[in-house]
């Protein structure tokens, strides 16, 4: 097992390794006094791992309730969010009790936002069951729900009290879901780590699971500790996301987050080459690595379709969007861009 310590507004550990689901109860008991635990999960994950989570918590002396919602991004909405808050209230959870987010990014985002809001904050354990959630959304405290106008437009910064990343759970992932997480891993390597990029080039999808996940968590930890509330350096983690969120929204979320981000990285990389900001050789390596992981580098939407959703992107600040632009493998820059100029970036990158 590897452990990464995160020292943010709340300090916590991210534990990475096999068999950690069975330690949930004992780990929760170390976080302080609590009587009840609410497991929040979805209809795909709970049938697989809900019973084991409940058993571990019961064995540690907790009273356990579970809230299960229909799987999918479409459930990350205001109605399900309010229903979850009402469920917590009806079951009498107090500020000293706990919530466990058992699932992927949708579960973690929804449960995290509910934990931040209920009684103005109750403790949260993130137990990611997808590669994407393990390397990205479970760490760093970003929680949110979607609005009809765009993705993640209502949310809060709320750090968990513990993250348990059980690598055994990744074995059950469909290949498409596994590739979603690979897109985020590639993102980290482009941003910060040429050695990680080279490891992925050398090993492809057979990369070392525990080591690579831990490295991505370390990289995100360093950024979060520098810029917890996403006003500076943390913006770089949005590489591929501005256009990726547009792709998700334009597809009515039929294109998954990881696939959309990969396509967003391809768009911004090609545009950066055309503007003389990124060497052609680095662009070829980036596009080749995305393709090796069977991630999309072309999309079927028009530039104007994506641009329309970019106008509602939460990273927009007034009339400016901060584009994250690859300069070479291992280095990117933040480029404040007038909204009116974003359309030309998309056109050049398609």
Buried (B, 14 or more C-beta within 10 A) or exposed (E): BBEBEBEBEBEBBBBBBBEBBBBBBEBBBEBEEBEBBBBBBBEBBBEBBBEBBBBBBEEBEBBBBBBBBEBEBEBBBEEBBEBBBEBBEEEEBEEEBBBBBBBBBBBBBBBBBBBBBBBEEBBBBBBBBBBBBBBBBBBBBBBBBBBEEBBBBBBBBBBBBBBBBBBBBBEBBEEEBBBBBBBBBBBBBBBBBEEBBBBBBEEEEEBEBBEBBBBBBBBBBBBBBEBBEBEEBBBBBBBBBBBBBBBBBBBEBEBBBBBBBBBBBBBBBBBBBBBEBBBEEBBEBBBEBBEBBBBBBEBEBEBEBBBBBBEBBBBBEEEBBBBBBBBBBBBBEBBEBEBEEBBBBBBBBB
